[in-house]
Amino acid sequence: MNTTQKHLPISDISEDILLLKDGGGALVLQASAVNFGLLSEREQIAIISAFAQMLNSLSFSIQIVIHSERLNISSYLTLLDRAQKAQTNPLLSSMITYYRQFIQTTIKENEVLDKRFYIIIPLFRLELGLKASRESLEQKIKTILLPRRDQVIRQLNRVGLKATQLNKQNLLELFYDIYNGQIPIKSIVEPVNPQDLAVKLKSPKITTTPTTFNPPPPQVDVPPAPVTQPSISTQSAKNHPFVVEELNENT
């Protein structure tokens, strides 16, 4: 019986590393995203320069994959309806109604997609040399790929992106979503217990305390104090007697 696995290039997943049927290997990193359009021109130039430096520093090939998945928000709208019914505050209830209408209108006009970014680091069979046993081949693949993984993660940190390696469970879920994309539609929220929605928000209490206003005292212009002049001591000069002698004719 022919199965889908026969048409896949992957033979096994060992220690979070993909083992290919041709003898090569690969590992997958999931990277975060940056809202490039909201950055300033200087920040955009810095990110482009750092990304170019990252690509120029690599001595091996990488693959960049963008996986888009359509979201199902019906469960989220149901969650809002339950939250509105459990809400006793009329103001908060009306706000939930307006928010639900906004979400529903946005979904009708635009399709909501969940985009995820992956970086694949492959290792080709020709890079491994001569054919060896499976155990030694897996160890050699791991020895070569792990330093490359660390280098890519460091370079992405310089760009402002965070990257983590997918484990075996994450890889299985990713391949299932890729090859069965039309079957499941990712939900925007996880299933919740309806009893957990009965959370009543209390309306805020606004307490006012009377405040007394005391007007400031009127300002009175006070004339400046007179400037005291330095005292000048006067001393009356003594008049010396002026003696006038009459000259005799005999002299």
DRENPA-3360 file (N, C-alpha, C; in nm, 2 decimals, always signed):
BEGIN
1 = MNTTQKHL = +0.08/-0.12/+0.00/+0.00/+0.00/+0.00/+0.09/+0.12/+0.00 ~ +0.06/+0.21/-0.09/+0.14/+0.33/-0.10/+0.09/+0.43/+0.00 ~ +0.18/+0.49/+0.07/+0.15/+0.59/+0.17/+0.22/+0.72/+0.14 ~ +0.18/+0.83/+0.21/+0.24/+0.96/+0.18/+0.39/+0.96/+0.22 ~ +0.43/+0.88/+0.32/+0.56/+0.88/+0.37/+0.66/+0.84/+0.26 ~ +0.62/+0.76/+0.17/+0.71/+0.71/+0.06/+0.75/+0.83/-0.03 ~ +0.67/+0.93/-0.04/+0.70/+1.04/-0.13/+0.77/+1.16/-0.05 ~ +0.79/+1.14/+0.08/+0.86/+1.25/+0.15/+1.01/+1.22/+0.15;
9 = PISDISED = +1.09/+1.32/+0.15/+1.24/+1.30/+0.15/+1.29/+1.27/+0.29 ~ +1.21/+1.27/+0.39/+1.25/+1.25/+0.53/+1.23/+1.10/+0.57 ~ +1.34/+1.05/+0.63/+1.33/+0.91/+0.67/+1.30/+0.90/+0.82 ~ +1.36/+0.99/+0.90/+1.34/+0.98/+1.04/+1.37/+1.11/+1.11 ~ +1.34/+1.13/+1.23/+1.37/+1.24/+1.32/+1.45/+1.19/+1.44 ~ +1.57/+1.23/+1.45/+1.65/+1.18/+1.56/+1.71/+1.30/+1.63 ~ +1.68/+1.31/+1.76/+1.74/+1.42/+1.84/+1.71/+1.56/+1.78 ~ +1.59/+1.58/+1.74/+1.54/+1.70/+1.68/+1.61/+1.74/+1.55;
17 = ILLLKDGG = +1.67/+1.64/+1.48/+1.73/+1.66/+1.36/+1.67/+1.57/+1.25 ~ +1.64/+1.63/+1.13/+1.58/+1.55/+1.03/+1.68/+1.47/+0.95 ~ +1.66/+1.34/+0.94/+1.74/+1.25/+0.86/+1.68/+1.23/+0.73 ~ +1.75/+1.26/+0.62/+1.69/+1.25/+0.49/+1.72/+1.12/+0.43 ~ +1.64/+1.08/+0.33/+1.66/+0.95/+0.27/+1.79/+0.94/+0.18 ~ +1.84/+1.05/+0.14/+1.96/+1.05/+0.06/+2.09/+1.04/+0.14 ~ +2.07/+1.04/+0.27/+2.18/+1.04/+0.36/+2.22/+1.17/+0.42 ~ +2.15/+1.27/+0.39/+2.18/+1.41/+0.44/+2.10/+1.43/+0.57;
25 = GALVLQAS = +2.10/+1.55/+0.61/+2.02/+1.59/+0.73/+1.99/+1.74/+0.73 ~ +1.91/+1.78/+0.82/+1.86/+1.92/+0.83/+1.80/+1.94/+0.97 ~ +1.81/+2.07/+1.01/+1.74/+2.11/+1.13/+1.66/+2.24/+1.10 ~ +1.56/+2.26/+1.18/+1.46/+2.37/+1.15/+1.46/+2.47/+1.27 ~ +1.48/+2.60/+1.24/+1.47/+2.70/+1.34/+1.34/+2.78/+1.31 ~ +1.27/+2.82/+1.42/+1.16/+2.91/+1.40/+1.20/+3.05/+1.45 ~ +1.19/+3.15/+1.37/+1.23/+3.28/+1.40/+1.12/+3.38/+1.43 ~ +1.14/+3.47/+1.51/+1.04/+3.58/+1.54/+1.03/+3.67/+1.42;
33 = AVNFGLLS = +0.94/+3.77/+1.43/+0.93/+3.87/+1.32/+0.94/+4.01/+1.38 ~ +0.96/+4.10/+1.29/+0.97/+4.25/+1.33/+0.88/+4.32/+1.23 ~ +0.80/+4.41/+1.29/+0.71/+4.50/+1.21/+0.80/+4.60/+1.14 ~ +0.85/+4.57/+1.02/+0.94/+4.65/+0.95/+0.88/+4.79/+0.91 ~ +0.75/+4.79/+0.89/+0.69/+4.91/+0.84/+0.68/+5.02/+0.95 ~ +0.68/+4.98/+1.07/+0.66/+5.08/+1.18/+0.79/+5.13/+1.23 ~ +0.90/+5.08/+1.18/+1.03/+5.13/+1.22/+1.07/+5.26/+1.15 ~ +1.16/+5.33/+1.21/+1.21/+5.46/+1.15/+1.30/+5.42/+1.04;
41 = EREQIAII = +1.33/+5.52/+0.95/+1.42/+5.49/+0.84/+1.56/+5.45/+0.89 ~ +1.61/+5.51/+0.99/+1.74/+5.47/+1.04/+1.74/+5.33/+1.10 ~ +1.63/+5.29/+1.16/+1.62/+5.15/+1.21/+1.61/+5.05/+1.10 ~ +1.53/+5.09/+1.00/+1.52/+5.00/+0.88/+1.66/+4.97/+0.81 ~ +1.73/+5.08/+0.80/+1.86/+5.07/+0.73/+1.96/+4.98/+0.82 ~ +1.95/+4.99/+0.95/+2.03/+4.91/+1.04/+1.99/+4.77/+1.03 ~ +1.86/+4.73/+1.02/+1.82/+4.59/+1.01/+1.87/+4.54/+0.88 ~ +1.85/+4.61/+0.77/+1.89/+4.56/+0.64/+2.04/+4.54/+0.63;
49 = SAFAQMLN = +2.12/+4.63/+0.69/+2.26/+4.61/+0.70/+2.30/+4.49/+0.78 ~ +2.24/+4.47/+0.90/+2.27/+4.35/+0.98/+2.23/+4.22/+0.91 ~ +2.12/+4.22/+0.84/+2.08/+4.10/+0.77/+2.17/+4.07/+0.65 ~ +2.22/+4.17/+0.58/+2.32/+4.15/+0.48/+2.45/+4.10/+0.53 ~ +2.49/+4.15/+0.65/+2.61/+4.10/+0.71/+2.60/+3.95/+0.75 ~ +2.48/+3.92/+0.80/+2.45/+3.78/+0.83/+2.46/+3.68/+0.71 ~ +2.40/+3.72/+0.60/+2.41/+3.64/+0.48/+2.55/+3.63/+0.43 ~ +2.63/+3.74/+0.44/+2.76/+3.73/+0.38/+2.86/+3.65/+0.47;
57 = SLSFSIQI = +2.82/+3.64/+0.60/+2.91/+3.57/+0.69/+2.89/+3.42/+0.69 ~ +2.78/+3.37/+0.62/+2.76/+3.23/+0.62/+2.84/+3.16/+0.51 ~ +2.90/+3.05/+0.55/+2.97/+2.97/+0.45/+2.89/+2.84/+0.41 ~ +2.77/+2.84/+0.44/+2.68/+2.72/+0.41/+2.55/+2.78/+0.37 ~ +2.47/+2.69/+0.31/+2.34/+2.74/+0.25/+2.23/+2.72/+0.36 ~ +2.13/+2.81/+0.35/+2.01/+2.81/+0.44/+1.89/+2.83/+0.35 ~ +1.77/+2.79/+0.41/+1.65/+2.81/+0.34/+1.55/+2.88/+0.43 ~ +1.48/+2.98/+0.38/+1.39/+3.06/+0.45/+1.25/+3.03/+0.40;
65 = VIHSERLN = +1.16/+2.98/+0.49/+1.03/+2.93/+0.46/+0.93/+3.02/+0.54 ~ +0.82/+3.07/+0.47/+0.71/+3.14/+0.54/+0.59/+3.05/+0.53 ~ +0.54/+3.01/+0.64/+0.42/+2.93/+0.64/+0.30/+3.01/+0.69 ~ +0.20/+3.02/+0.60/+0.08/+3.09/+0.64/-0.04/+3.00/+0.67 ~ -0.11/+3.03/+0.77/-0.22/+2.94/+0.81/-0.34/+3.03/+0.84 ~ -0.46/+2.99/+0.79/-0.58/+3.07/+0.81/-0.63/+3.04/+0.94 ~ -0.68/+3.15/+1.01/-0.73/+3.14/+1.15/-0.88/+3.13/+1.15 ~ -0.93/+3.05/+1.24/-1.08/+3.04/+1.26/-1.11/+3.12/+1.39;
73 = ISSYLTLL = -1.19/+3.23/+1.37/-1.22/+3.31/+1.49/-1.36/+3.28/+1.54 ~ -1.42/+3.18/+1.50/-1.56/+3.16/+1.54/-1.56/+3.13/+1.69 ~ -1.46/+3.05/+1.74/-1.46/+3.03/+1.88/-1.42/+3.15/+1.96 ~ -1.35/+3.24/+1.90/-1.32/+3.37/+1.97/-1.44/+3.46/+1.98 ~ -1.52/+3.46/+1.88/-1.65/+3.54/+1.88/-1.74/+3.48/+1.98 ~ -1.75/+3.34/+1.99/-1.83/+3.28/+2.09/-1.78/+3.32/+2.23 ~ -1.65/+3.32/+2.25/-1.60/+3.36/+2.38/-1.64/+3.50/+2.42 ~ -1.64/+3.59/+2.32/-1.69/+3.73/+2.35/-1.83/+3.74/+2.38;
81 = DRAQKAQT = -1.92/+3.65/+2.32/-2.06/+3.65/+2.35/-2.08/+3.60/+2.49 ~ -2.01/+3.50/+2.53/-2.02/+3.45/+2.67/-1.97/+3.56/+2.77 ~ -1.87/+3.62/+2.74/-1.82/+3.73/+2.83/-1.91/+3.84/+2.84 ~ -1.98/+3.87/+2.73/-2.08/+3.98/+2.74/-2.20/+3.94/+2.82 ~ -2.25/+3.82/+2.81/-2.36/+3.78/+2.89/-2.33/+3.77/+3.04 ~ -2.20/+3.74/+3.07/-2.16/+3.73/+3.21/-2.13/+3.87/+3.27 ~ -2.12/+3.97/+3.19/-2.09/+4.10/+3.23/-2.21/+4.18/+3.29 ~ -2.20/+4.23/+3.41/-2.31/+4.30/+3.47/-2.30/+4.45/+3.46;
89 = NPLLSSMI = -2.18/+4.49/+3.42/-2.16/+4.64/+3.41/-2.21/+4.68/+3.27 ~ -2.31/+4.77/+3.26/-2.36/+4.80/+3.12/-2.25/+4.87/+3.03 ~ -2.16/+4.95/+3.09/-2.06/+5.01/+3.01/-1.96/+4.91/+2.95 ~ -1.92/+4.82/+3.04/-1.83/+4.72/+2.98/-1.89/+4.62/+2.88 ~ -2.02/+4.60/+2.91/-2.10/+4.51/+2.81/-2.11/+4.58/+2.67 ~ -2.13/+4.71/+2.67/-2.14/+4.78/+2.54/-2.00/+4.78/+2.48 ~ -1.90/+4.80/+2.55/-1.76/+4.80/+2.49/-1.73/+4.66/+2.43 ~ -1.77/+4.55/+2.50/-1.75/+4.42/+2.44/-1.83/+4.41/+2.31;
97 = TYYRQFIQ = -1.95/+4.46/+2.30/-2.03/+4.46/+2.18/-1.96/+4.53/+2.07 ~ -1.92/+4.65/+2.09/-1.85/+4.73/+1.99/-1.72/+4.65/+1.94 ~ -1.65/+4.60/+2.04/-1.53/+4.53/+2.00/-1.56/+4.40/+1.91 ~ -1.66/+4.33/+1.95/-1.70/+4.21/+1.87/-1.74/+4.26/+1.73 ~ -1.81/+4.37/+1.71/-1.85/+4.41/+1.58/-1.73/+4.45/+1.50 ~ -1.63/+4.52/+1.57/-1.51/+4.56/+1.50/-1.43/+4.43/+1.45 ~ -1.42/+4.33/+1.53/-1.35/+4.21/+1.49/-1.42/+4.14/+1.37 ~ -1.55/+4.13/+1.38/-1.63/+4.06/+1.28/-1.62/+4.14/+1.14;
105 = TTIKENEV = -1.62/+4.27/+1.15/-1.61/+4.35/+1.03/-1.47/+4.34/+0.97 ~ -1.37/+4.34/+1.05/-1.23/+4.32/+1.00/-1.21/+4.19/+0.94 ~ -1.27/+4.08/+0.99/-1.25/+3.95/+0.93/-1.32/+3.94/+0.80 ~ -1.43/+4.01/+0.78/-1.50/+4.01/+0.65/-1.43/+4.08/+0.54 ~ -1.36/+4.18/+0.58/-1.29/+4.26/+0.48/-1.15/+4.20/+0.45 ~ -1.08/+4.15/+0.55/-0.95/+4.10/+0.54/-0.94/+3.96/+0.59 ~ -0.87/+3.87/+0.53/-0.85/+3.74/+0.57/-0.73/+3.73/+0.68 ~ -0.76/+3.68/+0.79/-0.67/+3.67/+0.90/-0.58/+3.55/+0.88;
113 = LDKRFYII = -0.45/+3.57/+0.87/-0.35/+3.46/+0.85/-0.25/+3.47/+0.97 ~ -0.21/+3.35/+1.01/-0.10/+3.33/+1.10/+0.02/+3.30/+1.03 ~ +0.12/+3.39/+1.02/+0.24/+3.37/+0.95/+0.35/+3.33/+1.04 ~ +0.42/+3.22/+1.01/+0.53/+3.18/+1.08/+0.66/+3.17/+0.99 ~ +0.77/+3.20/+1.05/+0.89/+3.21/+0.97/+0.99/+3.10/+1.02 ~ +1.04/+3.03/+0.93/+1.14/+2.92/+0.96/+1.26/+2.93/+0.88 ~ +1.37/+2.89/+0.94/+1.50/+2.89/+0.87/+1.55/+2.74/+0.88 ~ +1.58/+2.68/+0.76/+1.62/+2.55/+0.75/+1.77/+2.54/+0.72;
121 = IPLFRLEL = +1.84/+2.47/+0.80/+1.99/+2.45/+0.77/+2.01/+2.31/+0.72 ~ +2.03/+2.29/+0.59/+2.05/+2.16/+0.54/+2.19/+2.11/+0.54 ~ +2.21/+1.98/+0.54/+2.34/+1.92/+0.52/+2.33/+1.82/+0.42 ~ +2.40/+1.84/+0.31/+2.39/+1.75/+0.19/+2.48/+1.63/+0.21 ~ +2.45/+1.53/+0.14/+2.52/+1.40/+0.15/+2.66/+1.41/+0.11 ~ +2.69/+1.49/+0.01/+2.83/+1.51/-0.04/+2.92/+1.57/+0.07 ~ +2.86/+1.64/+0.16/+2.94/+1.71/+0.27/+2.99/+1.61/+0.37 ~ +2.93/+1.49/+0.38/+2.96/+1.39/+0.48/+3.07/+1.29/+0.44;
129 = GLKASRES = +3.11/+1.30/+0.32/+3.21/+1.21/+0.27/+3.17/+1.07/+0.24 ~ +3.25/+0.97/+0.27/+3.22/+0.84/+0.24/+3.11/+0.78/+0.32 ~ +3.05/+0.68/+0.27/+2.93/+0.62/+0.33/+2.98/+0.55/+0.46 ~ +2.91/+0.57/+0.57/+2.94/+0.51/+0.70/+2.82/+0.45/+0.76 ~ +2.83/+0.40/+0.88/+2.72/+0.33/+0.94/+2.62/+0.44/+0.98 ~ +2.50/+0.40/+1.02/+2.39/+0.49/+1.06/+2.43/+0.57/+1.18 ~ +2.49/+0.50/+1.28/+2.52/+0.57/+1.41/+2.62/+0.67/+1.39 ~ +2.73/+0.64/+1.32/+2.84/+0.74/+1.29/+2.79/+0.85/+1.20;
137 = LEQKIKTI = +2.70/+0.82/+1.11/+2.65/+0.92/+1.02/+2.56/+1.02/+1.10 ~ +2.48/+0.97/+1.19/+2.40/+1.06/+1.27/+2.48/+1.15/+1.36 ~ +2.59/+1.09/+1.41/+2.67/+1.17/+1.50/+2.75/+1.28/+1.42 ~ +2.79/+1.24/+1.30/+2.86/+1.34/+1.21/+2.77/+1.45/+1.17 ~ +2.64/+1.42/+1.14/+2.54/+1.52/+1.10/+2.52/+1.62/+1.22 ~ +2.51/+1.56/+1.34/+2.49/+1.65/+1.46/+2.61/+1.73/+1.48 ~ +2.73/+1.68/+1.47/+2.85/+1.76/+1.49/+2.86/+1.87/+1.40 ~ +2.82/+1.86/+1.27/+2.83/+1.97/+1.17/+2.72/+2.07/+1.19;
145 = LLPRRDQV = +2.59/+2.02/+1.21/+2.48/+2.11/+1.21/+2.47/+2.20/+1.34 ~ +2.51/+2.15/+1.45/+2.49/+2.23/+1.57/+2.57/+2.35/+1.57 ~ +2.70/+2.35/+1.53/+2.77/+2.48/+1.53/+2.71/+2.58/+1.43 ~ +2.66/+2.53/+1.31/+2.59/+2.61/+1.22/+2.46/+2.67/+1.28 ~ +2.39/+2.59/+1.36/+2.27/+2.64/+1.42/+2.31/+2.76/+1.52 ~ +2.41/+2.74/+1.60/+2.45/+2.84/+1.69/+2.49/+2.97/+1.62 ~ +2.56/+2.96/+1.51/+2.60/+3.08/+1.43/+2.48/+3.15/+1.38 ~ +2.39/+3.08/+1.32/+2.27/+3.15/+1.27/+2.19/+3.22/+1.38;
153 = IRQLNRVG = +2.18/+3.15/+1.49/+2.10/+3.22/+1.61/+2.17/+3.34/+1.65 ~ +2.30/+3.34/+1.66/+2.38/+3.46/+1.70/+2.36/+3.57/+1.60 ~ +2.37/+3.54/+1.47/+2.35/+3.64/+1.37/+2.21/+3.70/+1.37 ~ +2.11/+3.62/+1.39/+1.97/+3.67/+1.40/+1.95/+3.76/+1.52 ~ +2.02/+3.73/+1.63/+2.01/+3.82/+1.74/+2.06/+3.96/+1.71 ~ +2.16/+3.97/+1.63/+2.21/+4.10/+1.58/+2.11/+4.17/+1.50 ~ +2.02/+4.10/+1.43/+1.92/+4.16/+1.35/+1.80/+4.20/+1.44 ~ +1.79/+4.15/+1.56/+1.68/+4.17/+1.65/+1.58/+4.06/+1.64;
161 = LKATQLNK = +1.61/+3.95/+1.59/+1.52/+3.83/+1.59/+1.57/+3.72/+1.68 ~ +1.47/+3.65/+1.73/+1.50/+3.54/+1.82/+1.46/+3.41/+1.75 ~ +1.55/+3.32/+1.75/+1.53/+3.19/+1.69/+1.55/+3.07/+1.78 ~ +1.46/+2.97/+1.77/+1.47/+2.85/+1.85/+1.45/+2.73/+1.76 ~ +1.52/+2.63/+1.80/+1.51/+2.50/+1.72/+1.39/+2.43/+1.75 ~ +1.32/+2.37/+1.65/+1.20/+2.29/+1.67/+1.24/+2.15/+1.72 ~ +1.17/+2.11/+1.82/+1.19/+1.97/+1.86/+1.11/+1.87/+1.78 ~ +1.11/+1.75/+1.82/+1.05/+1.64/+1.74/+0.90/+1.66/+1.73;
169 = QNLLELFY = +0.84/+1.70/+1.84/+0.69/+1.72/+1.84/+0.65/+1.84/+1.75 ~ +0.73/+1.94/+1.76/+0.70/+2.06/+1.68/+0.72/+2.03/+1.53 ~ +0.82/+1.95/+1.50/+0.84/+1.91/+1.36/+0.72/+1.83/+1.30 ~ +0.68/+1.73/+1.38/+0.57/+1.65/+1.34/+0.44/+1.73/+1.32 ~ +0.41/+1.83/+1.41/+0.30/+1.91/+1.39/+0.31/+2.00/+1.27 ~ +0.43/+2.05/+1.24/+0.45/+2.14/+1.12/+0.43/+2.06/+0.99 ~ +0.49/+1.94/+0.98/+0.47/+1.87/+0.86/+0.32/+1.82/+0.84 ~ +0.26/+1.79/+0.95/+0.12/+1.76/+0.94/+0.03/+1.87/+0.89;
177 = DIYNGQIP = +0.06/+1.99/+0.94/-0.01/+2.11/+0.89/+0.02/+2.14/+0.74 ~ +0.14/+2.12/+0.70/+0.18/+2.15/+0.56/+0.11/+2.05/+0.47 ~ +0.11/+1.92/+0.50/+0.06/+1.82/+0.40/-0.09/+1.80/+0.42 ~ -0.15/+1.86/+0.53/-0.29/+1.85/+0.55/-0.35/+1.99/+0.58 ~ -0.31/+2.08/+0.49/-0.34/+2.22/+0.52/-0.49/+2.25/+0.51 ~ -0.56/+2.18/+0.43/-0.70/+2.21/+0.41/-0.79/+2.14/+0.51 ~ -0.74/+2.05/+0.59/-0.82/+1.98/+0.69/-0.84/+2.06/+0.82 ~ -0.73/+2.09/+0.89/-0.75/+2.17/+1.01/-0.74/+2.31/+0.99;
185 = IKSIVEPV = -0.81/+2.39/+1.06/-0.81/+2.54/+1.06/-0.77/+2.58/+1.20 ~ -0.66/+2.64/+1.22/-0.62/+2.68/+1.35/-0.72/+2.77/+1.42 ~ -0.75/+2.74/+1.54/-0.83/+2.83/+1.62/-0.75/+2.94/+1.69 ~ -0.81/+3.05/+1.70/-0.74/+3.16/+1.76/-0.73/+3.15/+1.91 ~ -0.82/+3.07/+1.97/-0.82/+3.06/+2.12/-0.83/+2.91/+2.15 ~ -0.79/+2.87/+2.26/-0.80/+2.73/+2.31/-0.93/+2.71/+2.37 ~ -0.98/+2.58/+2.37/-1.11/+2.56/+2.44/-1.11/+2.59/+2.59 ~ -1.21/+2.66/+2.63/-1.22/+2.71/+2.77/-1.34/+2.65/+2.83;
193 = NPQDLAVK = -1.34/+2.65/+2.96/-1.46/+2.61/+3.04/-1.56/+2.73/+3.05 ~ -1.69/+2.71/+3.02/-1.78/+2.82/+3.03/-1.79/+2.88/+3.17 ~ -1.76/+2.80/+3.27/-1.77/+2.85/+3.40/-1.66/+2.95/+3.43 ~ -1.55/+2.94/+3.36/-1.44/+3.04/+3.38/-1.47/+3.17/+3.32 ~ -1.57/+3.18/+3.24/-1.61/+3.31/+3.18/-1.69/+3.40/+3.28 ~ -1.75/+3.34/+3.38/-1.83/+3.41/+3.47/-1.75/+3.50/+3.57 ~ -1.67/+3.58/+3.51/-1.59/+3.67/+3.59/-1.65/+3.81/+3.58 ~ -1.70/+3.86/+3.69/-1.77/+3.99/+3.69/-1.67/+4.10/+3.73;
201 = LKSPKITT = -1.66/+4.19/+3.64/-1.57/+4.30/+3.67/-1.65/+4.41/+3.74 ~ -1.60/+4.45/+3.85/-1.66/+4.55/+3.93/-1.64/+4.69/+3.87 ~ -1.74/+4.77/+3.87/-1.72/+4.90/+3.82/-1.63/+4.98/+3.91 ~ -1.55/+5.06/+3.86/-1.46/+5.13/+3.94/-1.53/+5.24/+4.03 ~ -1.48/+5.24/+4.15/-1.54/+5.34/+4.25/-1.45/+5.46/+4.25 ~ -1.52/+5.57/+4.23/-1.45/+5.70/+4.22/-1.49/+5.78/+4.35 ~ -1.39/+5.80/+4.43/-1.41/+5.87/+4.56/-1.36/+6.01/+4.55 ~ -1.45/+6.10/+4.59/-1.41/+6.24/+4.58/-1.40/+6.30/+4.72;
209 = TPTTFNPP = -1.30/+6.37/+4.75/-1.29/+6.43/+4.88/-1.29/+6.58/+4.86 ~ -1.37/+6.65/+4.95/-1.39/+6.80/+4.93/-1.25/+6.86/+4.96 ~ -1.22/+6.95/+4.88/-1.10/+7.03/+4.90/-1.13/+7.17/+4.92 ~ -1.06/+7.24/+5.01/-1.08/+7.38/+5.04/-0.97/+7.46/+4.97 ~ -1.02/+7.57/+4.92/-0.92/+7.65/+4.85/-0.90/+7.78/+4.93 ~ -0.79/+7.80/+4.97/-0.75/+7.92/+5.05/-0.68/+8.02/+4.96 ~ -0.75/+8.13/+4.93/-0.68/+8.23/+4.84/-0.55/+8.28/+4.91 ~ -0.46/+8.31/+4.83/-0.33/+8.36/+4.88/-0.35/+8.50/+4.94;
217 = PPQVDVPP = -0.28/+8.54/+5.04/-0.30/+8.67/+5.10/-0.26/+8.78/+4.99 ~ -0.33/+8.89/+5.00/-0.29/+9.00/+4.90/-0.15/+9.05/+4.93 ~ -0.09/+9.08/+4.82/+0.04/+9.14/+4.83/+0.04/+9.29/+4.84 ~ +0.10/+9.34/+4.95/+0.11/+9.48/+4.98/+0.25/+9.53/+4.94 ~ +0.25/+9.63/+4.86/+0.38/+9.69/+4.82/+0.43/+9.77/+4.94 ~ +0.54/+9.73/+4.99/+0.60/+9.80/+5.10/+0.72/+9.88/+5.04 ~ +0.72/+10.01/+5.07/+0.83/+10.09/+5.02/+0.96/+10.05/+5.08 ~ +1.06/+10.06/+5.00/+1.19/+10.01/+5.05/+1.24/+10.11/+5.16;
225 = APVTQPSI = +1.31/+10.05/+5.25/+1.37/+10.13/+5.36/+1.47/+10.23/+5.31 ~ +1.47/+10.35/+5.37/+1.57/+10.45/+5.32/+1.71/+10.40/+5.35 ~ +1.79/+10.44/+5.25/+1.93/+10.40/+5.26/+2.00/+10.49/+5.35 ~ +2.07/+10.44/+5.45/+2.14/+10.52/+5.55/+2.27/+10.57/+5.49 ~ +2.29/+10.70/+5.49/+2.41/+10.76/+5.44/+2.52/+10.74/+5.54 ~ +2.64/+10.72/+5.49/+2.75/+10.71/+5.59/+2.77/+10.85/+5.66 ~ +2.79/+10.84/+5.79/+2.81/+10.96/+5.87/+2.94/+11.02/+5.85 ~ +2.94/+11.15/+5.82/+3.06/+11.23/+5.80/+3.09/+11.31/+5.92;
233 = STQSAKNH = +3.20/+11.29/+5.98/+3.24/+11.37/+6.10/+3.31/+11.49/+6.06 ~ +3.26/+11.60/+6.11/+3.32/+11.73/+6.08/+3.38/+11.79/+6.20 ~ +3.50/+11.84/+6.19/+3.57/+11.89/+6.31/+3.61/+12.04/+6.27 ~ +3.56/+12.13/+6.36/+3.59/+12.27/+6.34/+3.73/+12.30/+6.36 ~ +3.79/+12.37/+6.26/+3.93/+12.40/+6.27/+3.95/+12.52/+6.36 ~ +4.05/+12.51/+6.44/+4.09/+12.62/+6.53/+4.16/+12.73/+6.45 ~ +4.10/+12.85/+6.47/+4.16/+12.97/+6.41/+4.28/+13.02/+6.49 ~ +4.39/+13.03/+6.44/+4.51/+13.08/+6.51/+4.50/+13.23/+6.50;
241 = PFVVEELN = +4.54/+13.30/+6.61/+4.53/+13.45/+6.61/+4.63/+13.50/+6.51 ~ +4.58/+13.61/+6.45/+4.67/+13.67/+6.35/+4.72/+13.80/+6.41 ~ +4.85/+13.81/+6.43/+4.91/+13.92/+6.50/+4.97/+14.02/+6.40 ~ +4.93/+14.14/+6.41/+4.98/+14.24/+6.32/+5.06/+14.34/+6.41 ~ +5.18/+14.35/+6.38/+5.27/+14.44/+6.45/+5.28/+14.57/+6.36 ~ +5.28/+14.68/+6.44/+5.30/+14.81/+6.37/+5.45/+14.83/+6.36 ~ +5.49/+14.88/+6.26/+5.63/+14.91/+6.23/+5.65/+15.05/+6.27 ~ +5.75/+15.07/+6.36/+5.78/+15.21/+6.39/+5.87/+15.27/+6.28;
249 = ENT = +5.87/+15.40/+6.28/+5.94/+15.47/+6.18/+6.09/+15.45/+6.22 ~ +6.13/+15.44/+6.35/+6.26/+15.43/+6.38/+6.33/+15.30/+6.34 ~ +6.25/+15.21/+6.32/+6.31/+15.08/+6.28/+6.33/+15.07/+6.14;
% end
